[in-house]
Each structure stands twice: as C-alpha cells, then as structure tokens.
Amino acid sequence: MKGIEAYIETVRALPALAPEDARSLAWKSWVGDRAARQALIERHLWLAVDQAVRLAPEGGAALGWILAGLNRVLIEAMERYRPWADGAPAEFVRDALLAEAAKEVLPAA
C-alpha cells in the first residue's frame, strides 16, 4: 500500500471524536489554542476522505486532487467555525464540503 491509499487508511483509523469533545476542542481553538485546532481538523479529516472517495471511486490522480481540495475546504471551514452559533463541528464541515463538491459536480447556472 502506498500514497493516497495509505493516507485514507490512516485517516479512517483515527478514533471517532465524541460531540462534546469536538465542541470543547472548537472552543479552545476559537480562543487561539493551536493544538486544539490541529486536533479538531485531524479528527474531521474522515469527512473529506469519505466525500472524496464518493466523488472519485476509481481512485488514482483524480482522488488525490479532489482530496487535496476538500482538505483545504475542511481547514477553511474550521477557521470560520463559531462554536456558539454554527452547531456541531462535523455538521458545519459536512455542509462546507457538500457545497464545494456541488460546485464541481453541478453545472453553472
């Protein structure tokens, strides 16, 4: 196993984050705790991985490009996330990822 497959397996092996733990990390991140921000991002990478695999089930270079883009969206979403107003972190990130995926899949209006 190499490359993107190893990355996906590593991300999927990360333990799930309980909602209350995600909320706690989000508050710590909001007040400037960089370790909490990093942990919050890492523990939500599975959302980007799952979405990328759905968009590029054949794998290959397309999967890598899509995953890189969705990881960027994940990071940007966590930077915008407001724990007091935006609901559960996983839902906020999921919505951001779906909005980005829709830009790629749906034709421009």
N, C-alpha and C positions, 0 to 999 in steps of 0.2 A: 504494500500500500504506500502511496506517495502523494505528495501535493495536496490538491483540494480534497481528495477522499480522506486523508489523514486529518486535515483541518475539520472537516464535517464530523468525523468520528469523535474527535477531541471535544468539540462543542457539544455534541449530543451526550457525551459522558459527564458533563458538568451537572452537579446536583441541582434540582429544582429550587427555586427561591420562593419561600412562603410569602404570601401577600403582605403580611405585617413586616417581614424583614425587608421586602422591597420598598415599602413605604418609609421605613426607618433609614435605609440607605439613601433614598431620594431626598429626605430632609437633610441628612448630613451632607450630601452632595450640593444641595442648594446653598448651604452656608459656607461652601468652599472646601469641603473635605475631598481632596483629590483621590484618595484611596477608596472612599465610598463611591465616588463617581465611576472609577475604573471597575469596581466590583459590580456596580449596577449595570454597566454596559456589558461586561463579560457574561453576566448571568442572564442577559436577554439576547445574546447572540443567536440562540436557538431559533428565535423568531425570524431573523434574517436568513438563517440556513434553511429553515422549512419553506419559506417563501421562495427562495432561490431554486430549491430543488423542484418545487411545483412549476416554476416558470421555465426551467431548463432540465427536464427529466432525463434527457440524453447525456447530460454531463458535459465534459470537455471544456473548451475555452469559453463557451457561452456561459456556462455555470460560474466560472471564475469571475468573469466580467460582471455578471448580474450580482453575484455575492459581494463583490467589492463595492458596487453601488449601493446595495442595501445595507451593508455595514456602515457606509457613510451616512445614510439616512438614519440609521439607528443612533449613531453618535450625535447627529444634529438634533434628533428628537429628544434625546436625554438632556441635551444642553438647553432646550426650550421648556422642558417639563417643569411644571409648577405643582408641587405636591399638594398645595391647598386647593387647587382648582381643577386639575386635569384627570382626576380619577386614578385608577390603578395604573402603575407604570407600564405593565405588559399591554394593557388595552390601548394606552396612548401610543406606544411604539407600534403595535399592530396596525392601528389606524394610519400612522405615518407611512409604514411600509406598504400597505394596500394602496394608499394614494399615489405613492411613487410607482408601484407596479402598474397601476391603471394608466399612468402617463405613457408607459412603454407598450402596453398591450392594446389600448383603445385608440382608435383613430382620432385625430384632432377634429374638433368641432368647427 
